[in-house]
Amino acid sequence: MTEEKFITDSETVLKFIQYYCDHQHHNEEKKEETIRLVYDGRDLKRSVEYNLCTECKQTLFYSYIKLQTCPYEEKPKCRKCPKPCYGKYEWKKLAKIMKYSGMRLGLLKIRTMFKRNKKESA
C-alpha cells in the first residue's frame, strides 16, 4: 500500500468513527486528541485530530494498527480480503460503524450537491 493510500484510508476510517461517535455516544465524555500517522516505521509528519469516547478511540487505534500491518501492496477492501486480519468482534463492530456512518455521510454529500446546484441555477 502506498503512503498516500494509507493516509486516505486512515482519514476515512477516522471520519466514519467520529461521525458514529458524535451521533451515538453524545452523552459520553470525549477528549480532543491527535494521532500522528506512522506507516512502515516512518513518521509521515502528518497528524489527525479526533474527539472520541474511550470505546470509539479503541476502535480507531485497532483499525489504525490493522491498516499499518496490511500485508498487501494493493490493499483490497477488507470485506473482500482473502486473509482478514480483524477479529470477529472488531469486524462486526466496525461494520456497524461503517454502515451507519456511510449511509448518512453519503446522504449528506448528495444533499449538499443538490443545494449547491439549486443555488447555482437560481
C-alpha atoms as one frame of an Amber mdcrd trajectory, in Angstrom:
protein
   0.000   0.000   0.000   1.311   3.460  -0.792   1.712   6.156   1.846  -0.973
   8.209   0.105  -3.435   5.302   0.213  -2.592   4.686   3.874  -3.254   8.344
   4.745  -6.526   8.377   2.810  -7.738   5.139   4.410  -6.718   6.309   7.894
  -8.580   9.592   7.478 -11.646   7.820   6.078 -11.837   5.379   8.991 -11.466
   8.275  11.426 -14.221  10.258   9.682 -16.619   7.301   9.904 -15.809   6.550
  13.553 -16.018  10.248  14.507 -19.434  10.612  12.856 -20.712   7.473  14.575
 -19.376   8.572  17.971 -20.829  12.083  17.606 -24.294  10.732  16.859 -24.422
   7.586  19.002 -22.288   8.440  22.043 -23.153  12.111  22.524 -23.603  11.811
  26.323 -20.244  10.167  26.962 -17.134  12.110  27.924 -14.893  12.813  24.960
 -11.430  14.268  24.798  -9.811  16.139  21.916  -6.606  14.381  20.924  -4.261
  13.978  18.000  -2.730  10.877  16.453   0.469  11.059  14.414   0.368   8.856
  11.317   3.218   6.374  11.076   3.492   3.961   8.164   6.042   1.228   7.599
   8.103   2.549  10.506   8.276   6.051   9.003   6.802   9.159  10.582   4.632
  10.674   7.849   4.780  14.085   9.563   1.025  14.174   9.403  -1.357  14.296
  12.329  -5.115  13.908  12.503  -7.312  15.292  15.265 -10.213  13.445  16.799
 -12.697  13.845  19.639 -13.869  10.344  20.611 -15.162   8.464  23.617 -12.944
   5.713  25.053 -14.706   2.878  23.207 -14.503   4.593  19.813 -10.878   5.586
  20.421 -10.031   1.914  20.986 -11.784   1.040  17.721  -9.823   3.753  15.916
  -6.483   2.506  17.273  -7.341  -1.112  16.424  -8.241  -0.124  12.853  -5.156
   2.045  12.540  -2.876  -0.820  13.623  -4.555  -3.183  11.161  -4.093  -0.655
   8.356  -0.408  -0.295   9.241   0.162  -4.039   9.142  -1.800  -4.867   5.970
   0.491  -7.218   4.016  -0.910  -6.385   0.568   0.766  -3.979  -1.837  -2.607
  -3.334  -3.494  -4.855  -3.277  -0.425  -8.193  -4.984  -1.101 -11.391  -3.893
   0.603 -11.452  -5.583   3.986 -14.711  -7.413   3.284 -13.141  -8.959   0.147
  -9.773  -9.751   1.700  -8.614 -13.380   1.292  -6.893 -13.260   4.716  -8.911
 -10.976   7.011  -6.881  -9.613   9.922  -9.750  -8.251  12.020 -11.068 -10.349
  14.888 -14.741 -11.317  14.555 -15.942  -8.951  17.322 -13.963  -5.993  15.973
 -15.072  -6.744  12.424 -18.750  -6.678  13.399 -18.254  -3.506  15.414 -16.506
  -1.661  12.581 -19.009  -2.959  10.010 -21.822  -1.480  12.137 -19.988   1.863
  12.345 -19.254   1.924   8.604 -22.840   1.043   7.712 -24.284   3.737   9.993
 -21.847   6.472   9.017 -21.508   5.584   5.349 -25.229   5.833   4.715 -25.581
   9.169   6.488 -22.391  10.748   5.157 -23.384   9.688   1.644 -26.819  11.267
   2.040 -25.262  14.466   3.396 -22.985  14.623   0.367 -25.944  14.212  -2.000
 -27.977  16.878  -0.156 -25.062  19.313  -0.316 -24.653  18.653  -4.030 -28.366
  19.325  -4.675 -28.287  22.521  -2.588 -25.219  23.760  -4.467 -26.848  23.025
  -7.858 -30.061  24.740  -6.770 -28.172  27.909  -5.738 -26.182  27.976  -8.991
 -29.292  27.663 -11.161 -31.176  30.377  -9.229
